[in-house]
Amino acid sequence: MGAKKVLIVEDEEDILKLLEINLRKHEYEVTGVMTGEKALEVVKNDNFDLVLLDLMLPGIDGIEVCKALKSNPLTKELPVIMLTAKGEEGDIIKGFECGADDYVTKPFSLKVLMARVKTALRRTENTAYNKDSVVSIHNLYINPKKHEVLLGGKHLRLTSAEFKVLHLLASKPGWVLTRYSIIDEIRGEDYAVTDRSVDVLMVGLRKKMEEYGHYIETVRGVGYKFKPESDETK
């Protein structure tokens, strides 16, 4: 398989060198650049497995770099971990809304960061979303080809948008899905897609799920996730 290739975009040279050294210790192949413009240039010529992206960059900032990566079909699935000193809730939300997969604030623990890197890479390998896949988790069974949902052995009547969102969440248990990614999934439906409408949709979906509604968990300020089976007794 070869070493995983990580692109670091960081304008502070000391931090860039620190990250390069530690990632190489963990046997990653590393490329470091100091501007957003250079980052967008190098991704055109090489295939990376993950990007560590500083938010505050000279010229094109991290938000714009992330948007560019996520809007390009060739790099849309490339995991992006934001790495920045801007740790206010609003900044974190902006990072997730532009498509970031994770967000680590400075100063950071290298051990925690390496764990986040490993987790992000593992997700891309093991949890590709298949819209036609049958999902069976907890007391929930979803068959997309039949547009059928069984919950606690009973048929659940859902709108098309509700069905799509429930299948998306249940297909990736434990993953935090931003409102942006949920909007992207149901876009094109006869549905007024806004942040607020996603929240309203979730309220309605949980109500239909009755005592099982707690399987859908709110991640404050970011989005939603589906409770993994490992958390069933919690």
SVG drawing of the C-alpha trace seen along z (x, -y; Angstrom):
<svg xmlns="http://www.w3.org/2000/svg" viewBox="-46 -38 58 45">
<polyline fill="none" stroke="black" stroke-width="0.4" points="0.0,0.0 2.9,-2.4 3.1,-5.3 0.1,-7.6 0.8,-11.0 0.0,-14.1 0.0,-17.7 0.7,-20.3 -0.3,-23.9 1.2,-26.1 2.7,-29.5 4.6,-29.3 7.9,-27.6 8.6,-26.2 5.2,-24.5 5.5,-23.3 8.9,-21.7 7.5,-20.2 4.6,-18.6 6.8,-17.3 9.2,-15.6 6.4,-14.0 4.4,-12.8 7.6,-11.2 8.3,-9.5 4.9,-7.9 6.0,-6.8 3.8,-9.2 5.1,-10.7 5.0,-14.5 4.9,-17.6 4.9,-21.0 3.9,-24.3 3.4,-27.8 0.6,-29.4 -2.9,-28.5 -1.8,-29.2 1.0,-26.7 -1.3,-24.1 -3.8,-24.3 -0.9,-24.1 0.7,-20.9 -2.6,-19.0 -3.0,-19.3 0.3,-17.4 0.2,-14.8 -2.3,-12.5 -2.6,-13.1 -4.4,-11.1 -5.0,-13.9 -4.5,-17.7 -3.5,-19.4 -4.6,-23.0 -3.9,-26.1 -6.8,-28.6 -4.9,-31.9 -2.7,-31.9 -1.3,-34.8 -3.2,-35.4 -5.8,-32.6 -6.8,-31.6 -7.6,-28.1 -11.4,-28.4 -11.0,-29.3 -8.5,-26.5 -10.9,-24.0 -13.8,-25.2 -11.7,-24.8 -10.7,-21.3 -14.2,-20.2 -15.8,-21.8 -13.3,-19.9 -14.5,-16.4 -10.9,-15.2 -10.3,-16.3 -13.8,-16.3 -13.2,-13.2 -9.7,-14.3 -9.9,-14.5 -9.1,-18.0 -8.1,-18.6 -8.1,-22.3 -5.3,-23.3 -5.5,-26.8 -5.3,-29.2 -8.9,-30.4 -10.8,-28.3 -14.0,-30.2 -17.3,-28.3 -18.0,-30.5 -14.7,-29.7 -15.1,-26.0 -18.5,-26.1 -17.1,-28.0 -14.5,-25.3 -17.0,-22.5 -19.4,-24.3 -16.7,-24.7 -16.2,-21.0 -13.4,-20.3 -13.5,-16.8 -12.0,-17.7 -10.7,-20.8 -7.7,-21.0 -6.9,-24.2 -3.4,-25.5 -1.6,-24.8 -2.2,-21.2 -1.1,-17.8 1.0,-15.9 -0.4,-12.6 -4.0,-13.8 -3.2,-15.2 -1.6,-11.9 -4.7,-10.1 -7.0,-12.5 -4.9,-11.9 -5.1,-8.1 -8.8,-8.3 -9.4,-10.5 -7.4,-8.1 -9.2,-5.1 -12.6,-6.6 -11.8,-7.2 -10.6,-3.6 -13.5,-1.9 -16.7,-4.0 -17.4,-5.0 -21.1,-5.9 -23.1,-3.8 -26.6,-5.2 -27.9,-1.7 -26.5,0.2 -28.9,1.9 -28.3,0.7 -29.0,2.7 -28.1,1.1 -29.7,1.2 -33.4,1.8 -33.2,0.1 -33.3,1.7 -33.2,-0.4 -33.5,1.0 -33.0,-1.9 -34.0,0.1 -37.4,0.9 -37.5,-2.5 -38.3,-0.6 -37.6,-1.4 -38.3,1.0 -37.8,-0.4 -38.4,1.9 -40.0,4.3 -42.5,1.7 -42.7,-0.1 -41.7,-3.7 -43.3,-6.1 -40.8,-8.8 -40.6,-11.6 -37.9,-11.3 -35.7,-13.8 -36.2,-12.1 -35.3,-8.8 -32.1,-10.1 -30.9,-11.8 -31.7,-8.8 -29.9,-6.4 -26.9,-8.8 -26.6,-9.1 -27.2,-5.4 -24.6,-4.4 -21.9,-6.3 -22.6,-5.7 -20.5,-7.9 -19.6,-10.3 -20.5,-13.9 -22.3,-15.1 -22.4,-18.9 -25.6,-20.6 -23.6,-21.5 -23.1,-17.8 -26.8,-17.0 -27.9,-19.9 -25.7,-18.6 -27.3,-15.2 -30.9,-16.4 -30.4,-19.2 -32.6,-18.8 -35.6,-17.6 -38.7,-19.7 -37.5,-21.0 -36.4,-24.5 -32.9,-23.5 -31.4,-25.8 -29.6,-25.3 -32.9,-25.9 -34.9,-23.5 -32.4,-20.8 -33.1,-21.3 -36.8,-21.2 -36.4,-18.0 -34.5,-16.4 -37.2,-17.3 -39.8,-15.7 -37.7,-12.6 -37.1,-12.1 -40.8,-12.5 -41.6,-9.7 -38.9,-7.5 -40.6,-7.9 -38.6,-6.1 -35.8,-5.5 -35.3,-9.2 -32.4,-9.4 -30.3,-7.4 -29.9,-10.7 -27.7,-12.9 -27.2,-16.6 -23.6,-17.9 -24.0,-21.5 -23.2,-24.2 -22.0,-21.6 -24.6,-19.0 -25.8,-15.5 -24.6,-11.9 -26.1,-8.5 -25.3,-6.6 -23.0,-3.7 -23.9,-0.3 -20.9,-0.4 -22.8,-3.2 -26.1,-1.3 -25.9,-0.7 -24.8,-4.2"/>
</svg>
